[in-house]
């Protein structure tokens, strides 16, 4: 075996070891019996979410929170009318009309900032409009909460084959890249969180500086996690298990646009971004094309462990060799294309 394939094997073995560690160490939310405390505000930033909210709102309203607040972030579809129709039947739900996006802010951060100001609860739980909450999810989440910043990674739901190949490969890849015990280390670089579901007490949110402190970041969840670490706050990250699920993107084209917006800030530099593209092709695709099927099987085994832990269909792992190829347009967009999302264009880092 050449030095190149030996290097690939070493990297795959390291990721396999991390996946094995996280299979035991990464906590998963389980249904709990304790009712959710009444002083919780469930906060939903919403821009053009008329397709998602009819599925998300019923679950949110069953959580027993003090309130569910949806902020309409200058939607161009029927989002505000839909929320108002729900609110007419559900006293615990209210709509906030968002102010225009100020210069220097990312849309989601501005929406979350306004939601925090409008919230009445002592505990703030931010959740994306495409996340579905099963009954008892909030009780389970808060049963895990010990102060500081807690976030959860919902189980990934996908549509077609291309979407199923790309989305879990990227999102659930954290389980073979970031050992969960690192969260206990008192270093900012060891911070990780997921903004799809993020919970913290109001006083902790204010101590962090809220979303105003990361107003221009497209990776506001990671930025908030690192700020929490730097201030000595507790940081925790859990898997949603059977209680939280999400379909992030509607189809492959939307996934390319969404990931393309985040990939460059996620990797930190164009050099690291290019290295990432080369690594994933070398580890998961080229072994099958260049006569190294045992290496290819190691990559698939790693993804099988990840999928088993994340709770997604195991069949997603069989699409592993295809994923790096399908991600090439994402890398290209991150390197050279405009960073667009829902009608807004964001400048590069």
DRENTITI-646855 format. One record per residue (C-alpha): x, y, z. Coordinates in pm, 1 decimal, padded with zeros to 6 digits. Example, Ala and Ser with C-alpha at 12.3 -4.5 7.8 and 13.67 -1.06 7.14 Angstrom:
# DRENTITI-646855
<node <01230.0 -00450.0 00780.0>>
<node <01367.0 -00106.0 00714.0>>
This chain:
# DRENTITI-646855
<node <00000.0 00000.0 00000.0>>
<node <00142.5 00338.9 -00100.5>>
<node <00205.4 00622.4 00143.7>>
<node <-00101.8 00801.1 00005.5>>
<node <-00340.0 00517.9 00089.5>>
<node <-00167.4 00468.6 00424.2>>
<node <-00247.3 00829.6 00505.2>>
<node <-00608.1 00783.8 00397.7>>
<node <-00633.7 00473.0 00614.6>>
<node <-00494.6 00661.8 00914.8>>
<node <-00748.4 00943.6 00877.5>>
<node <-01035.9 00700.4 00831.6>>
<node <-00922.8 00501.4 01135.6>>
<node <-00917.1 00818.4 01346.4>>
<node <-01269.1 00909.6 01237.6>>
<node <-01385.6 00556.7 01302.4>>
<node <-01244.4 00577.2 01654.8>>
<node <-01421.1 00910.1 01715.8>>
<node <-01746.9 00760.0 01587.7>>
<node <-01704.4 00465.7 01825.7>>
<node <-01633.7 00699.0 02117.8>>
<node <-01937.3 00913.2 02040.9>>
<node <-02155.5 00603.7 02006.4>>
<node <-02114.4 00570.3 02382.6>>
<node <-02041.6 00926.6 02495.1>>
<node <-02283.1 01142.2 02294.1>>
<node <-02607.9 01185.4 02493.1>>
<node <-02946.0 01131.6 02328.2>>
<node <-03276.3 01283.2 02440.5>>
<node <-03527.4 01029.5 02562.7>>
<node <-03894.5 01078.6 02649.6>>
<node <-03938.4 01200.7 03005.9>>
<node <-04237.5 01222.6 03237.0>>
<node <-04165.3 01557.4 03401.3>>
<node <-04380.6 01843.4 03270.3>>
<node <-04204.1 02138.5 03114.1>>
<node <-04164.6 02439.2 03346.1>>
<node <-04419.3 02711.4 03267.9>>
<node <-04162.0 02992.8 03232.5>>
<node <-04019.5 02876.1 02899.1>>
<node <-04044.6 03076.6 02578.5>>
<node <-04021.2 02874.4 02256.3>>
<node <-03887.0 03121.1 01999.8>>
<node <-03911.6 03063.7 01623.9>>
<node <-03743.6 03289.6 01365.7>>
<node <-03942.3 03257.3 01042.3>>
<node <-03867.8 03387.2 00693.6>>
<node <-04073.6 03227.3 00415.8>>
<node <-04174.2 02930.7 00632.7>>
<node <-04534.4 02882.4 00520.7>>
<node <-04449.5 02528.4 00406.9>>
<node <-04289.2 02425.8 00737.6>>
<node <-04491.9 02595.8 01010.1>>
<node <-04815.2 02393.4 00964.7>>
<node <-04609.5 02084.4 01056.6>>
<node <-04396.7 02247.7 01326.9>>
<node <-04647.7 02456.1 01522.6>>
<node <-04875.6 02175.4 01649.1>>
<node <-04578.7 01999.4 01809.3>>
<node <-04447.4 02320.9 01963.3>>
<node <-04788.4 02404.3 02108.4>>
<node <-04806.2 02062.6 02278.0>>
<node <-04486.1 02120.1 02478.5>>
<node <-04650.7 02300.6 02770.5>>
<node <-04434.1 02612.6 02742.5>>
<node <-04538.7 02953.3 02870.4>>
<node <-04555.1 03076.5 02511.1>>
<node <-04460.4 03006.3 02153.0>>
<node <-04343.8 03320.9 01974.8>>
<node <-04293.0 03332.9 01598.8>>
<node <-04113.1 03630.5 01447.4>>
<node <-04194.9 03703.7 01085.7>>
<node <-03867.8 03814.8 00926.1>>
<node <-04002.6 04004.8 00624.3>>
<node <-04149.8 03691.4 00469.3>>
<node <-04252.4 03698.1 00106.2>>
<node <-04502.3 03411.8 00135.4>>
<node <-04802.3 03353.1 00360.2>>
<node <-04605.8 03306.2 00683.6>>
<node <-04763.9 03588.6 00891.1>>
<node <-05120.4 03507.6 00785.4>>
<node <-05066.5 03141.5 00863.9>>
<node <-04932.5 03216.2 01213.4>>
<node <-05217.0 03457.2 01283.4>>
<node <-05468.3 03188.7 01184.3>>
<node <-05302.7 02944.5 01427.7>>
<node <-05288.0 03211.1 01701.0>>
<node <-05661.9 03275.8 01671.6>>
<node <-05718.5 02916.2 01786.7>>
<node <-05418.1 02881.5 02020.3>>
<node <-05382.9 03138.8 02301.1>>
<node <-05024.1 03032.0 02375.5>>
<node <-04902.7 03141.1 02032.3>>
<node <-04826.1 03494.0 01920.5>>
<node <-04676.3 03658.3 01614.9>>
<node <-04415.5 03933.4 01624.0>>
<node <-04358.6 04141.5 01312.6>>
<node <-03986.2 04179.8 01258.8>>
<node <-03814.2 04508.5 01189.1>>
<node <-03612.5 04554.6 00865.9>>
<node <-03267.6 04397.0 00868.4>>
<node <-03003.4 04651.3 00980.7>>
<node <-02662.5 04669.9 00810.3>>
<node <-02406.0 04426.8 00947.7>>
<node <-02659.6 04171.8 01072.0>>
<node <-02733.0 03821.4 00945.1>>
<node <-03107.8 03769.1 00911.4>>
<node <-03145.9 03483.4 01159.9>>
<node <-02938.9 03661.0 01424.4>>
<node <-03148.2 03976.4 01391.5>>
<node <-03467.9 03771.5 01418.5>>
<node <-03343.3 03587.3 01730.5>>
<node <-03233.1 03916.0 01887.7>>
<node <-03585.3 04055.2 01847.3>>
<node <-03740.2 03732.0 01975.2>>
<node <-03533.0 03749.0 02293.9>>
<node <-03654.0 04103.6 02351.7>>
<node <-04016.3 03999.7 02302.0>>
<node <-03997.4 03682.2 02514.5>>
<node <-04159.2 03668.6 02858.5>>
<node <-04003.7 03346.0 02983.4>>
<node <-03710.8 03288.1 03214.3>>
<node <-03569.2 03019.4 02983.2>>
<node <-03528.0 03097.6 02613.0>>
<node <-03542.2 02809.4 02365.0>>
<node <-03466.4 02909.0 02006.1>>
<node <-03578.6 02660.7 01742.5>>
<node <-03585.3 02671.0 01364.2>>
<node <-03920.4 02661.5 01188.3>>
<node <-03836.0 02334.2 01011.9>>
<node <-03771.3 02142.1 01337.1>>
<node <-04050.5 01910.5 01448.1>>
<node <-04099.4 01857.3 01820.8>>
<node <-04260.8 01537.2 01942.5>>
<node <-04462.2 01531.6 02262.6>>
<node <-04235.9 01549.6 02567.1>>
<node <-03936.8 01690.6 02377.0>>
<node <-03917.7 02011.1 02579.8>>
<node <-03941.0 01824.6 02909.8>>
<node <-03660.0 01594.9 02798.4>>
<node <-03448.0 01888.1 02682.1>>
<node <-03488.8 02080.4 03005.9>>
<node <-03434.7 01763.6 03207.6>>
<node <-03085.4 01768.5 03055.8>>
<node <-03032.5 02141.8 03117.0>>
<node <-02788.0 02234.5 03393.4>>
<node <-02734.2 02600.4 03310.3>>
<node <-02521.0 02773.0 03050.9>>
<node <-02584.8 02686.6 02687.3>>
<node <-02755.5 02365.3 02576.9>>
<node <-02826.4 02273.8 02215.7>>
<node <-02962.7 01970.6 02035.1>>
<node <-02903.7 01812.2 01695.9>>
<node <-03235.5 01691.3 01550.7>>
<node <-03252.8 01368.9 01352.6>>
<node <-03220.9 01441.9 00980.0>>
<node <-03515.8 01378.2 00748.1>>
<node <-03457.6 01397.3 00372.5>>
<node <-03640.3 01361.2 00045.4>>
<node <-03471.5 01234.6 -00270.0>>
<node <-03150.6 01035.8 -00307.9>>
<node <-02924.2 01334.3 -00376.7>>
<node <-03050.5 01518.1 -00069.8>>
<node <-03015.4 01201.0 00139.2>>
<node <-02656.3 01155.6 00021.7>>
<node <-02545.0 01510.0 00106.8>>
<node <-02732.3 01640.6 00412.7>>
<node <-02665.7 01361.9 00668.5>>
<node <-02307.3 01329.0 00539.7>>
<node <-02240.3 01693.1 00628.8>>
<node <-02452.4 01742.9 00940.3>>
<node <-02405.2 01407.5 01113.5>>
<node <-02037.0 01407.6 01020.7>>
<node <-01977.0 01589.7 01349.0>>
<node <-02020.7 01253.6 01521.8>>
<node <-01702.9 01119.6 01363.3>>
<node <-01509.9 01444.8 01382.5>>
<node <-01574.2 01604.2 01722.7>>
<node <-01536.0 01383.1 02032.5>>
<node <-01813.7 01481.8 02272.6>>
<node <-01585.4 01480.3 02582.4>>
<node <-01402.3 01782.8 02436.0>>
<node <-01698.3 01993.8 02548.8>>
<node <-01572.5 01956.2 02904.9>>
<node <-01240.8 02124.4 02826.2>>
<node <-01213.7 02492.2 02930.5>>
<node <-01099.6 02614.9 02588.6>>
<node <-01298.3 02823.6 02340.6>>
<node <-01185.4 02607.8 02045.2>>
<node <-01354.9 02309.3 02212.4>>
<node <-01696.4 02471.7 02177.1>>
<node <-01973.0 02331.1 01956.9>>
<node <-02346.2 02384.9 01943.7>>
<node <-02636.8 02363.9 01701.1>>
<node <-02856.4 02666.1 01642.9>>
<node <-03152.9 02458.7 01526.2>>
<node <-03239.9 02400.2 01894.8>>
<node <-03067.7 02618.0 02151.0>>
<node <-03168.4 02670.4 02515.8>>
<node <-03037.2 02898.8 02788.8>>
<node <-03159.2 03107.8 03079.3>>
<node <-03227.1 03471.0 03006.7>>
<node <-02949.3 03586.2 03240.9>>
<node <-02698.9 03361.9 03061.9>>
<node <-02816.8 03490.1 02725.4>>
<node <-02762.9 03847.5 02836.7>>
<node <-02425.5 03763.9 02990.6>>
<node <-02314.4 03624.7 02653.3>>
<node <-02427.4 03941.5 02480.3>>
<node <-02705.0 03756.0 02302.6>>
<node <-02724.1 03735.4 01926.0>>
<node <-02608.2 04097.1 01907.0>>
<node <-02259.7 03974.2 02002.3>>
<node <-02247.6 03752.1 01691.2>>
<node <-02469.5 03963.3 01468.7>>
<node <-02262.3 03921.8 01151.2>>
<node <-02179.9 03551.7 01189.3>>
<node <-02333.3 03291.4 00961.2>>
<node <-02225.7 03031.0 01219.6>>
<node <-02382.2 03203.7 01516.4>>
<node <-02426.9 02877.8 01707.0>>
<node <-02053.9 02799.3 01703.7>>
<node <-01970.4 03161.5 01785.3>>
<node <-02206.1 03159.6 02084.0>>
<node <-02062.6 02827.6 02203.0>>
<node <-01710.7 02967.0 02196.4>>
<node <-01820.0 03280.9 02379.2>>
<node <-01980.9 03060.5 02643.4>>
<node <-01657.8 02863.7 02680.2>>
<node <-01450.7 03180.0 02704.4>>
<node <-01674.9 03300.9 02989.2>>
<node <-01658.4 02975.4 03181.0>>
<node <-02021.1 02879.9 03114.7>>
<node <-02138.2 02521.9 03096.9>>
<node <-02179.2 02394.9 02741.1>>
<node <-02373.8 02085.6 02638.5>>
<node <-02481.1 01929.0 02309.5>>
<node <-02722.0 01637.8 02271.3>>
<node <-02884.0 01437.8 01993.2>>
<node <-03256.8 01480.0 01943.0>>
<node <-03321.0 01107.4 01919.4>>
<node <-03686.3 01024.9 01859.3>>
<node <-03805.7 01361.8 01994.9>>
<node <-03662.1 01615.0 01749.3>>
<node <-03632.9 01589.3 01371.6>>
<node <-03570.2 01828.1 01084.4>>
<node <-03568.2 01846.8 00709.1>>
<node <-03317.2 02124.1 00653.0>>
<node <-03344.9 02158.7 00276.2>>
<node <-03606.3 02081.2 00016.0>>
<node <-03399.4 01908.1 -00247.7>>
<node <-03039.0 01896.8 -00362.1>>
<node <-03032.9 02244.6 -00517.5>>
<node <-03143.3 02408.4 -00193.7>>
<node <-02885.0 02203.8 -00000.9>>
<node <-02610.5 02333.9 -00229.6>>
<node <-02721.4 02691.7 -00168.0>>
<node <-02757.4 02643.3 00206.7>>
<node <-02428.7 02463.9 00264.9>>
<node <-02252.3 02692.2 00018.5>>
<node <-02343.9 02984.6 00240.7>>
<node <-02182.7 02827.1 00547.1>>
<node <-01891.1 02618.5 00421.7>>
<node <-01626.1 02891.5 00402.9>>
<node <-01683.8 03030.7 00754.7>>
<node <-01713.1 02672.2 00881.7>>
<node <-01368.2 02583.3 00746.6>>
<node <-01207.3 02916.4 00828.4>>
<node <-01005.6 02967.9 00510.1>>
<node <-01004.5 02877.4 00142.0>>
<node <-00695.6 02660.2 00190.6>>
<node <-00870.9 02449.6 00455.0>>
<node <-01181.3 02436.0 00237.4>>
<node <-00983.2 02296.3 -00055.7>>
<node <-00808.0 02049.3 00174.0>>
<node <-01147.4 01933.7 00300.9>>
<node <-01273.1 01868.9 -00052.0>>
<node <-00956.8 01672.2 -00135.2>>
<node <-00974.7 01471.4 00187.1>>
<node <-01337.7 01368.0 00145.3>>
<node <-01286.5 01262.4 -00216.6>>
<node <-00972.4 01068.2 -00120.6>>
<node <-01128.4 00895.6 00179.2>>
<node <-01477.5 00810.3 00059.7>>
<node <-01486.9 00811.7 -00323.0>>
<node <-01145.2 00739.4 -00473.7>>
<node <-01093.4 00405.1 -00294.8>>
<node <-01384.3 00262.6 -00492.3>>
<node <-01254.3 00405.2 -00821.1>>
<node <-00886.3 00319.3 -00775.8>>
<node <-00895.4 -00038.7 -00654.8>>
<node <-00899.1 00006.4 -00274.7>>
<node <-01237.7 -00141.1 -00177.6>>
<node <-01127.5 -00226.6 00179.3>>
<node <-01061.2 00142.8 00244.5>>
<node <-01397.9 00221.0 00091.8>>
<node <-01561.2 -00024.0 00331.3>>
<node <-01392.5 00144.4 00629.3>>
<node <-01551.1 00473.0 00521.8>>
<node <-01892.9 00312.6 00486.9>>
<node <-01852.2 00145.6 00827.5>>
<node <-01775.6 00481.2 00986.3>>
<node <-02090.6 00628.8 00833.6>>
<node <-02295.9 00327.8 00944.9>>
<node <-02189.7 00398.0 01305.0>>
<node <-02275.3 00764.4 01263.2>>
<node <-02618.7 00690.5 01118.1>>
<node <-02696.6 00435.6 01388.2>>
<node <-02614.3 00692.4 01657.1>>
<node <-02784.9 00986.0 01485.6>>
<node <-03101.0 00785.3 01436.0>>
<node <-03126.6 00824.1 01060.3>>
<node <-03183.2 00539.6 00812.5>>
<node <-02878.6 00314.9 00786.3>>
<node <-02922.5 00312.4 00409.0>>
<node <-02785.1 00667.9 00402.0>>
<node <-02440.9 00519.4 00471.5>>
<node <-02451.0 00331.5 00141.2>>
<node <-02453.8 00667.9 -00036.3>>
<node <-02121.3 00765.3 00122.4>>
<node <-01907.5 00723.5 -00195.3>>
<node <-02142.6 00956.9 -00381.6>>
<node <-02148.8 01236.2 -00121.9>>
<node <-01804.7 01397.6 -00184.9>>
<node <-01881.1 01423.8 -00557.7>>
<node <-02219.9 01582.4 -00490.5>>
<node <-02052.9 01826.7 -00252.3>>
<node <-01821.4 01967.8 -00521.4>>
<node <-02079.1 02235.8 -00622.9>>
<node <-02103.5 02331.0 -00255.2>>
<node <-01727.2 02383.0 -00235.2>>
<node <-01734.2 02578.4 -00562.0>>
<node <-02011.1 02805.6 -00439.8>>
<node <-01831.7 02858.3 -00109.1>>
<node <-01509.7 02951.7 -00291.2>>
<node <-01640.4 03171.2 -00569.6>>
<node <-02017.3 03204.4 -00574.1>>
<node <-02247.5 03451.2 -00401.4>>
<node <-02358.9 03358.4 -00053.0>>
<node <-02736.9 03372.9 -00089.3>>
<node <-03013.0 03254.8 00137.3>>
<node <-03385.2 03328.1 00112.3>>
<node <-03343.2 03630.7 -00107.2>>
<node <-03056.5 03786.8 00087.5>>
<node <-02692.1 03806.7 -00016.1>>
<node <-02420.9 03807.0 00248.4>>
<node <-02064.5 03934.6 00198.9>>
<node <-01765.2 03704.1 00235.2>>
<node <-01565.3 03675.8 00559.4>>
